[in-house]
Amino acid sequence: MNVFEKITESPETLAAFLGSIPAIETPWDDAFHRIYCSSCSAEDCDDCRRPERDSPLWWLGLPAAEAEK
């Protein structure tokens, strides 16, 4: 088994790998902000408790058309 096969053996494994990469901006953050933040009335975003926040696994489960908007 090569590295590609190992990290793509399941959505959870790929999400764990993606989540371990230090990055300031990620595709899952962009999708989260577009889908949830645009309709949120909270004033303190640092205290957001949505499980989808900072979640590559959530992003991997989106339909491709939704994730690419």
URGI-V374839 format. One record per run of one state. SS is the DSSP state (H for helix, E for strand, L for the rest). FROM is the first residue (numbers start at 1). LEN is the number of residues. Records with the same first field share a line. If there is no record, write none. Layout:
BEGIN
SS = FROM-LEN, FROM-LEN
END
This chain:
BEGIN
L = 1-2, 8-3, 20-7, 36-1, 40-5, 48-8, 61-3, 68-2
H = 3-5, 11-9, 27-9, 37-3, 45-3, 56-5, 64-4
END
